[in-house]
């Protein structure tokens, strides 16, 4: 089947930004002299950062005595996005491959525009991805059925939600999600351990 539209995740797929996000909660606890709760590493990999800030603020009110965690973390990440977060090797090649196949290509991210826009401008490049809303937006706006959409993504839950709608998944490896590699590989139409060899993707796009 010919695809018409590609939705590409930013954090962990195009950009090597997840280590920065994952350090925020752990560094906050460490600076306050608080231990990490049991299962904390798994928790911060599977829960949106806004929910983590809300949960940690509720459990440890002292962490928000001066500034809400969400505000503080947003400011820290804005600086990282604007100055240093890099694209993954071959990320531009991925985008070029999708465009060369005639697909409309859009970045689909849960990270707000205020943070991403400076990074995208420096690097040259709505709604939760776990719901139907963003896919329905593109379907209704461009008249593209889900079966002709691709989602390039490193997070297994986001891939599973898209695939349940009929959107084909392009699974991308990220170190932050390495324990889910087999789950991503099993569910995706194509799995990319990196962007050095895109032949499997090119075959899917033919």
C-alpha positions, 0 to 999 in steps of 0.5 A: 500500500502506498503511504501518503503521510508520515508522523515523526516523533521528536524526542528519542526518535529524531533527537537524542533528548531523552537522557535530559528528560530522564535526569530531571526527576532523579536529579531533583530527588537527589538535590533534595536528599530524597531517595528514589521510590521503588520502581522509579526508573520504570515509572519515569520512562512510562509516564508523561513528564507533566504527570511526573511533576504533578505526582512528585509535587503532591508526594513531596510538597517541599520540592515546590516550595519556591517554584512548581516542578513543571515550571522549573523543569520546563525552563531547564529543558528550554535551555537544553533544546535551544543550546545542545540537544543533538539530532541522532545520527542519520535523522535527517536522512530518515526525513529525506527518505520519507520525503523522497517517497512522496510523503507529507512529513510532520513532527508529532510530539507531546512536547510543547511548541515553546520548547521544541521550536528553538531546537527545530530551528537550530537543527534545521527541522497536538494532543496525546499520541496515546489517543485518536485525536492527533491522527484524526486531525491529520485524517480530517485535515488532509483526507488521509485514512489511517491505513496510509499513515506512518508513525516513526516512534521510540515509545511502545505505548505510542506505537501500540495506540497508533497501530490499533487505529491502523497506522503503520509503525516504524519502530526506532531504537532509543537507549531510554527504551531499550528494555522494550526493544522486542515489544517495539520490534514485534509490533512495528511494520519496520524496526530501525535499530539506527538510521544507518540502513534504511533499506527496510523502510524504503522497501515498505515505502515502495 
